[in-house]
């Protein structure tokens, strides 16, 4: 994946960084083409949310995960069928 953005890699190990880029490449998603609000359902530990918010300051990305152990400042606990967001 092309790294055109100025990205702070301090929060990511090399393995995490490469895993995130590989995931995005597999689904054909380019972070620079995103805009507005982005929701990552089943985000787990929040790495994808932090990555997307870091590489594209024009978006607001938040994650949800059903597992209470994953709750953090980047991920809220929620069921994808009953999300706690206004639409």
SULVEN-V385566 format. One record per helix or strand of 3 or more residues. SS is the DSSP state (H for helix, E for strand). FROM is the first residue (numbers start at 1). LEN is the number of residues. If there is no record, write none. Layout:
ss=SS from=FROM len=LEN
ss=SS from=FROM len=LEN
//
This chain:
ss=H from=9 len=3
ss=H from=14 len=13
ss=H from=31 len=3
ss=E from=36 len=6
ss=H from=47 len=9
ss=E from=59 len=7
ss=H from=68 len=3
ss=E from=75 len=3
//
